[in-house]
Amino acid sequence: MNTPTTTTRTAVEDVLEFDLQGTIAGYWLVALRLITGYWFLHAGWTKFAFVSGEAFDASGYLANNSGPIQGFFAWVAATPWLMDVTNVMIPAGEFLIGLGLIVGALVRLASFFGALLMAFFYLGNADWAHGLVNGDLFGLVLFVTLATFGAGRILGLDAYLEKLDLADNRVAKFILG
């Protein structure tokens, strides 16, 4: 008697598959993706020196915050090379995350880094005067939602990227969406 077997690959593919094309939920995810993408694209763009007229400097924010990871932020602010990397990566990261979300390319990867930034902003800002739920936490939830549902597959470039040979790889399948 032959018994059916399931492979790890099938299990991973099933977890990553959401067919939301043409549904109201799918269109809502596209709206969330575009709004969140614009938010981050604009935030990064306005921090570039050629746009704002001055170089972005996060040292004051990092050195003077009162969040639960203030020690880590103070260490980053006191480490010159790390401060240089931070001053480049925040505007560039925000811009690239926003661009990825807007065009729907590498949405899970962009959302992962967006969620990471929002976690740092949430723990660094510590503006919890009205409770633990604030705009930074809401942004974190948006990025996790976009990553979970693979929002780049709906009216985004990830739908096309998945058809390429590189999408046969499980890692690529996990990053796309």
N, C-alpha and C positions, 0 to 999 in steps of 0.2 A: 504494500500500500504506500503510495506516494503522499507525503505530507508537504504542503506548501511552506516555503521558507521566506522570511523577509530579510532583507539585507539592511545594513546600516545606511547605505545610500538611499534606499527607498524611504526609510524613516526620516532622514534629514530632509529629503525633498518634500515629503508630506507636511512637515512642520513649517517649511518656508513657502508653501504655496497658498496664496489667497487669490481667488478669481473674483476681482471686484470690477473688472472692465464693464462699463456700461451701466453700473448701478449708482444709485444716489450716494451710497457710502463711498464708492470710488471717486465720484466727482467731489465729494466733500474732502476726501484725502488730498486730491489735487489742489483744492482751494487752500487747505492747511499748508501744503508743501510750498505753494507759491507765496503765500503771506509770510511764512516763516523764512523762506528763502530771501524775499525782499528785505525783511527785517535785518537779517545778518549781512546780506550784500551791502545794504546801505550803511550799517554800523561799521563794517570794515572799510568801505570806500571813504567815509568821512574822516577816518583816522589816518589815511595816507597823507604824507607831508605835502605832496603836490596839490592836494585838494584843500586841506585845511590851512596850509601856509606854515605850519609848524610840525615838527616831528612828534609822533605819539610817544608819550612817556608815562609808563604805568608805575614808576617808582614811588610816587606819593601815595597812590592807592594801595600799593602792596605794603609799604612801610607803616601806614597809618590806619589800617583796618582793624576792626575789633571782632572779627568772626572767630569761629572755633579753630580755624587753621592759621591764625595770625602769626604763629611762630614760623611756619613754613613760608608764608608770604614775606615776612621780615627777612628770612634767610635769602630768599630769591632777590629781594631788593638790595641786600648787602653784598651780593655776588655779582660783580660787574659783567662778566661774560654771560651769565644767566639772564641778567637784566636786559642785555642787548638782544639776546634771543627772544625774550618775552616781548620786547617792544616791536619786533618784526613779526613774530608769530601771531599775536593777537589780531592786528589789522588784516594780515594776509590770510590767517585762518578763518576769520569771520567772512571775509570777502569770498574765499574759495568755497566755504561751506554754503553760503548763500547762492553762489553761482551753480554749484552742484544740485542744490534743491530746485532752483528755478528751471534748469534744463532737464532735471530728472535723471541725472547721471551719477552713478555711485552713491545713491541716496542713503543706503544703510551705512556706508563708510562716513559720509558727510554727517549723517545724523549721530553717529557714535561720537565724532569729534565735537559736534555741536552740544551734545549732552554732557560731554566731559567739560567743555568750557562753561556751560551753565551750572554744572555742579561746583566748579571753582568760584563762579560769580555768586552763587547761592551761599556757599560757606564763607566767602570773603566779605560779602556785603552785610550779612547778618542783620538786615533791616526787618526785624521781626516784631516791630511795635504793634502790628495788627494781627499777630499770630505767625505761625510757621509758614503759612501759605502766602507767597508773594510772587511778583512777576518773574523772578529768576527761577523759582520752582515751576511755575507754569511753562516757561520756556523749556525747561528740562523735560517736562511731561510731553510737550509738543514733539521734541526730537525723538523721544522713546516711541511715541505713537507712530511717527513717520517710518522709523526703522522697523518696528514690529510688523507693520502691514506692507512693507516694501513699496512705498508710495511712488517710487520712480517707475514702476511697471505700468502705471496708469497715466497715459498721455505724457510719457517721459522717455528719455533715451535708453533707460535700463531695459525697456521692452525689446529694443533692437539689440542691445549689447548681449542680452541673454541668448539670442539666436546665434551668436558667433561661437566658434569652437572653444574659446576660452571659458565660456559659461558652462561647459561640461564638467569643469572642475568644481568640487564641492565648495572650496574656499571662494571662488569667484561667484558662485550662486549665493553664498552667504553675504558677500559684500554688495552685490547688485540688489536692486529693489528700490 
